Amino acid sequence: MAQHILSSSSRMLGFSFVTLGLIQGFWKATPARALMEDLVGFSVIFFLGATVFAYLALRSERRANFWERVADGLFLVGLAFTVGETIVLVVSIT
């Protein structure tokens, strides 16, 4: 499972960085933009943590299950922040 978390979290990390760049480049300064930047920033932190801990799970022999559970939890929190970003985007567009 750690392999899947590692590949998925690294992709979502890249997606979050691209999203952050697009927000800063094309979205006018509004309260929704500030909230969106904060949400994307938190998702970057959680996906980065999931990537690091999934790598630790792959490299560790004794504590692999523990690191995998930590990576899984961080990945799920990152996904929750991504859902929050989507909600803010949809509400601000409509």
C-alpha positions as CSV (number, residue, x, y, z in Angstrom):
1,M,0.0,0.0,0.0
2,A,2.9,2.4,0.7
3,Q,3.9,2.3,-3.0
4,H,0.4,3.5,-4.0
5,I,0.4,6.2,-1.4
6,L,3.9,7.3,-2.5
7,S,2.9,7.6,-6.2
8,S,-0.5,9.2,-5.5
9,S,0.7,11.7,-2.9
10,S,3.6,12.8,-5.1
11,R,1.2,13.4,-8.0
12,M,-1.2,15.3,-5.8
13,L,1.7,17.3,-4.5
14,G,2.6,18.3,-8.0
15,F,-1.1,19.1,-8.8
16,S,-1.3,21.3,-5.7
17,F,1.8,23.2,-6.7
18,V,0.4,23.8,-10.2
19,T,-2.9,24.9,-8.6
20,L,-1.1,27.3,-6.3
21,G,0.8,28.8,-9.3
22,L,-2.4,29.2,-11.3
23,I,-4.2,30.8,-8.4
24,Q,-1.5,33.4,-7.9
25,G,-1.2,34.1,-11.6
26,F,-4.7,34.4,-12.8
27,W,-7.0,35.0,-9.8
28,K,-7.7,38.6,-8.6
29,A,-7.0,39.3,-5.0
30,T,-10.2,38.5,-3.1
31,P,-11.0,36.8,0.2
32,A,-11.8,33.7,-1.7
33,R,-8.4,33.7,-3.3
34,A,-6.8,34.0,0.2
35,L,-8.8,31.1,1.5
36,M,-8.0,29.1,-1.6
37,E,-4.2,29.8,-1.2
38,D,-4.4,28.7,2.5
39,L,-6.2,25.5,1.6
40,V,-3.8,24.6,-1.2
41,G,-0.9,25.4,1.1
42,F,-2.1,23.0,3.7
43,S,-2.7,20.3,1.1
44,V,0.8,20.8,-0.1
45,I,2.1,20.2,3.5
46,F,0.0,17.1,4.0
47,F,0.8,15.6,0.6
48,L,4.5,16.2,1.2
49,G,4.2,14.5,4.6
50,A,2.4,11.6,3.1
51,T,5.1,11.3,0.4
52,V,7.9,11.3,3.0
53,F,6.3,8.8,5.4
54,A,5.3,6.5,2.5
55,Y,9.0,6.5,1.5
56,L,9.9,5.7,5.1
57,A,7.4,2.8,5.1
58,L,9.1,1.4,2.0
59,R,12.6,1.7,3.4
60,S,11.9,0.6,7.0
61,E,11.6,-3.0,8.0
62,R,10.5,-2.8,11.6
63,R,8.2,0.2,11.6
64,A,6.8,-0.1,8.1
65,N,3.2,-0.6,9.3
66,F,3.4,2.5,11.5
67,W,4.8,4.8,8.8
68,E,2.3,3.4,6.3
69,R,-0.6,4.3,8.6
70,V,0.8,7.8,9.2
71,A,1.2,8.3,5.4
72,D,-2.3,7.1,4.8
73,G,-3.8,9.5,7.4
74,L,-1.8,12.4,6.0
75,F,-2.9,11.5,2.5
76,L,-6.6,11.4,3.5
77,V,-6.3,14.8,5.3
78,G,-4.7,16.2,2.1
79,L,-7.6,14.9,0.1
80,A,-10.0,16.6,2.5
81,F,-8.3,19.9,1.9
82,T,-8.5,19.3,-1.9
83,V,-12.2,18.8,-1.5
84,G,-12.3,22.1,0.4
85,E,-10.5,23.8,-2.4
86,T,-13.0,22.5,-4.9
87,I,-15.9,23.7,-2.8
88,V,-14.4,27.2,-2.5
89,L,-13.7,27.3,-6.2
90,V,-17.3,26.3,-7.1
91,V,-18.9,28.7,-4.6
92,S,-16.7,31.6,-5.8
93,I,-17.5,30.9,-9.5
94,T,-21.2,30.8,-9.0
